[in-house]
């Protein structure tokens, strides 16, 4: 069985930075360090950080007075920032810089008097954070039907921003629907789309050209990992999302000559190796890596942790 690894796959720079922030905070300040929401959407990563002394909470009232607090990579609403300030909590912000860029774009559009439309998934932590950061009402759209249903005059000066785990391909039809309906509309350049999301989706499309089946390593609650599986299916290839090798079902791959393997942006490489080992128990495997974009982007840590 040939196992072809997508390139790129797995951790993006924003995820690496977020995990580094928690680990370095533990080194500098000692246990425990409190993290609001899962630092990234992967149980293995969260459990590993728990074992080192991180404690994960959903709301700030669960954080004791004076405890070092980390905001997750997904970002938080301004109300959470203010709550932390009012309580005097020492905060380290692990919000992905590309998510922060979306927040800033939204704020700039508001200062220009534009109504904001956010393209994203309802209930996702990043979406909730962005809607609470812009400082004005935000209209969430998830599809073209939502665009048609917007209760706004067609002449409204509009600006759109997008959830970072959506690619150019994911958003283009919604953006076209917005532009067809609204005559005065602005939005970010395509170069502002999250590089990691686009690169991983492109690599899955390339993988689908050669693979008989595609396995995506990632968490069930990971938006970008779910989208990678969906893209494999859209390309006509049976595709499955698995947390690690223990979830691999032999019937998915038995008799397949080529297995494509990738990982979402919050899935560590060790889980990819775990899946390869599980494949090796079903049949002898020959592993190779596709050509693809090499990612060299790094994001700086907060000043308090750089020393």
C-alpha positions in Angstrom: 0.0 0.0 0.0 1.4 3.4 -1.0 0.7 6.1 1.6 1.1 9.6 0.1 1.5 12.5 2.6 0.0 15.9 1.6 2.3 18.9 1.6 1.7 21.0 3.6 -0.3 19.4 6.4 -0.7 19.7 10.1 0.3 22.6 12.4 0.2 26.1 11.0 2.2 29.1 12.4 -0.8 30.3 14.5 -1.2 27.0 16.2 2.5 26.6 16.9 2.5 30.1 18.4 -0.5 29.4 20.6 0.9 26.1 22.0 4.3 27.8 22.6 2.6 30.6 24.6 1.0 28.1 27.0 4.2 26.0 27.4 6.4 29.1 27.9 3.9 30.6 30.3 4.0 27.4 32.4 7.9 27.5 32.3 7.9 31.2 33.4 5.0 31.4 35.8 4.6 27.8 37.0 1.4 25.8 37.3 -1.4 26.3 36.8 -1.9 28.5 33.8 -5.6 29.0 32.9 -6.7 28.9 29.2 -10.0 30.2 28.1 -11.5 27.6 25.7 -9.4 24.9 24.0 -6.1 26.6 22.9 -6.6 24.8 19.5 -9.2 22.3 18.5 -7.4 19.0 19.2 -7.9 16.8 22.2 -4.4 15.4 22.1 -2.8 18.8 22.2 -5.2 19.9 25.0 -4.5 16.7 27.0 -0.7 17.2 26.6 -0.9 20.7 27.9 -3.2 19.6 30.8 -0.5 17.1 31.9 2.0 20.0 32.1 -0.3 22.1 34.3 -2.6 24.0 32.0 -6.3 24.3 33.1 -8.9 24.9 30.5 -12.1 26.8 31.2 -14.9 28.1 29.1 -15.6 31.3 31.0 -13.4 33.8 32.9 -15.4 33.5 36.1 -13.8 30.0 36.4 -10.3 31.6 36.6 -9.1 32.4 40.2 -8.1 35.9 41.1 -4.6 36.8 39.9 -4.1 33.6 37.8 -2.2 33.8 34.6 -4.8 33.6 31.8 -4.3 32.7 28.1 -6.8 33.5 25.4 -7.1 30.8 22.7 -5.9 31.0 19.1 -9.5 31.6 18.0 -9.7 35.1 19.6 -12.2 36.4 22.1 -14.9 39.2 22.1 -14.0 42.6 23.5 -16.3 41.9 26.4 -14.0 39.1 27.6 -10.9 41.4 27.3 -12.6 44.0 29.4 -13.7 41.5 32.0 -10.1 40.3 32.3 -8.9 43.9 32.6 -11.6 44.7 35.3 -10.5 41.7 37.3 -6.8 42.6 36.9 -6.0 39.2 35.4 -2.5 38.9 33.8 -3.4 37.9 30.2 -1.4 36.4 27.4 -3.2 36.7 24.1 -2.7 33.6 21.9 -5.1 34.9 19.2 -3.7 34.0 15.8 -2.3 37.1 14.2 -4.3 36.4 11.1 -7.5 36.4 13.2 -6.4 39.6 14.8 -5.9 41.0 11.2 -9.6 40.2 10.5 -10.6 42.0 13.7 -8.7 45.1 12.6 -10.1 45.0 9.1 -13.6 45.0 10.5 -12.9 47.9 12.9 -11.4 49.9 10.0 -14.5 49.3 7.9 -16.7 50.4 10.8 -14.8 53.7 11.1 -15.6 54.3 7.4 -19.3 54.0 8.1 -19.8 50.5 6.5 -22.1 47.8 7.7 -20.2 44.6 8.4 -21.0 41.1 7.0 -19.0 38.2 8.3 -18.7 35.0 6.3 -18.4 32.1 8.7 -19.9 29.3 10.7 -22.4 30.2 13.5 -21.2 29.1 16.9 -17.5 28.8 16.0 -15.3 30.5 18.7 -13.5 32.5 16.1 -16.8 33.9 14.7 -18.0 34.7 18.2 -14.7 36.5 18.9 -14.8 38.5 15.7 -18.4 39.5 16.1 -17.5 40.8 19.6 -14.4 42.6 18.5 -15.6 44.8 15.7 -17.5 47.2 17.9 -20.7 47.4 15.8 -23.5 45.1 14.7 -22.2 42.2 12.5 -24.4 40.3 10.0 -23.3 36.6 9.8 -23.8 34.7 6.5 -23.0 31.1 6.0 -24.3 30.6 2.5 -25.9 32.4 -0.5 -29.4 32.0 1.0 -28.3 34.0 4.0 -27.1 36.8 1.6 -30.5 36.9 0.0 -32.2 37.0 3.5 -30.2 40.0 4.8 -32.6 42.6 6.0 -30.6 45.5 4.5 -31.3 47.9 1.6 -29.3 46.9 -1.5 -27.7 50.4 -1.5 -26.2 49.9 2.0 -22.5 50.7 2.1 -21.2 47.2 3.0 -17.9 45.5 3.9 -17.3 41.8 4.3 -14.8 39.9 6.3 -14.3 36.1 6.6 -13.5 33.4 9.1 -9.9 32.4 8.7 -10.6 28.7 8.4 -12.4 29.3 5.2 -10.5 29.5 1.9 -10.9 31.5 -1.3 -12.7 28.5 -2.7 -15.1 28.3 0.3 -16.1 32.0 0.2 -16.1 32.9 -3.5 -19.7 32.0 -4.3 -20.9 33.9 -1.2 -18.8 36.9 -2.1 -20.2 36.9 -5.6 -23.7 36.8 -4.2 -22.9 39.8 -2.0 -21.5 41.7 -4.9 -24.5 40.9 -7.1 -26.9 42.2 -4.5 -25.1 45.2 -3.0 -23.8 48.0 -5.2 -21.4 49.6 -2.6 -19.3 46.8 -1.2 -15.7 46.4 -0.1 -13.7 43.4 1.1 -10.2 42.2 1.8 -7.8 41.2 -1.0 -7.4 37.5 -1.6 -3.9 37.8 -0.3 -5.4 38.4 3.1 -7.0 34.9 3.2 -5.3 32.6 5.7 -2.4 31.0 3.8 -2.5 27.8 5.9 -6.2 27.1 5.1 -5.7 27.7 1.4 -2.5 25.6 1.2 -4.0 22.6 3.0 -7.1 22.6 0.9 -5.1 22.9 -2.3 -2.9 20.0 -1.2 -6.0 17.8 -0.6 -7.2 18.6 -4.1 -3.8 17.5 -5.5 -4.0 14.4 -3.3 -7.4 13.5 -4.7 -5.8 13.2 -8.2 -3.7 10.2 -7.1 -5.4 8.6 -4.1 -8.0 5.9 -3.9 -9.0 7.0 -0.4 -8.1 10.1 1.8 -7.6 10.1 5.5 -7.7 13.5 7.3 -6.2 13.6 10.8 -8.0 16.1 13.0 -10.6 16.7 15.7 -14.4 16.4 15.0 -14.8 20.0 16.2 -12.0 21.4 14.0 -13.6 23.5 11.2 -10.6 23.3 8.9 -10.2 19.5 9.4 -13.8 18.9 8.5 -13.5 21.0 5.4 -10.5 19.0 4.2 -12.6 15.8 4.4 -15.5 17.6 2.6 -13.1 18.6 -0.2 -11.9 15.0 -0.7 -15.5 13.9 -1.1 -16.3 16.8 -3.4 -13.4 15.6 -5.6 -15.0 12.1 -5.7 -12.7 10.3 -3.3 -13.9 8.4 -0.2 -12.6 10.6 2.7 -12.6 10.1 6.4 -11.8 12.3 9.4 -10.0 10.5 12.2 -8.5 11.7 15.5 -5.7 9.2 15.4 -4.8 5.6 14.3 -7.2 4.0 16.7 -10.2 5.3 14.7 -9.0 3.8 11.4 -11.4 1.2 10.1 -9.6 -1.5 8.0 -12.4 -1.7 5.5 -11.8 1.9 4.4 -8.3 1.0 3.1 -8.2 -2.7 2.5 -7.6 -3.3 -1.2 -6.8 0.3 -1.9 -3.5 0.9 -3.7 -2.9 4.5 -2.7 -4.0 6.1 0.6 -3.8 9.9 0.8 -3.0 11.2 4.2 -3.2 14.8 5.5 -3.9 16.6 8.8 -5.8 19.7 9.8 -4.0 22.8 11.0 -4.4 21.9 14.7 -3.3 18.2 14.4 0.3 17.4 15.5 2.6 15.3 13.2 2.8 12.5 15.8 -0.8 11.7 15.1 0.0 11.3 11.4 2.7 8.9 12.4 0.2 7.1 14.6 -2.1 6.6 11.6 0.8 5.4 9.4 1.6 2.8 12.1 -2.1 1.7 12.1 -2.1 1.4 8.3 1.1 -0.7 8.6 -0.8 -3.2 10.8 -3.3 -3.8 8.0 -0.8 -4.1 5.1 2.9 -3.3 4.4 3.1 0.4 3.6 5.4 2.5 1.5 5.3 6.2 2.5 6.1 9.1 0.3 5.4 12.9 0.4 3.9 15.0 -2.3 5.5 18.1 -3.7 3.8 21.1 -2.3 4.2 24.6 -0.8 6.8 24.8 1.9 5.7 27.1 4.7 8.3 29.2 6.5 6.0 31.6 8.3 6.6 32.2 12.0 4.6 34.5 14.3 6.3 36.3 17.2 5.4 35.5 20.8 4.1 38.1 23.2 6.8 40.4 24.5 6.6 38.9 28.1 7.6 35.5 26.8 10.4 36.4 24.3 13.3 36.4 26.7 
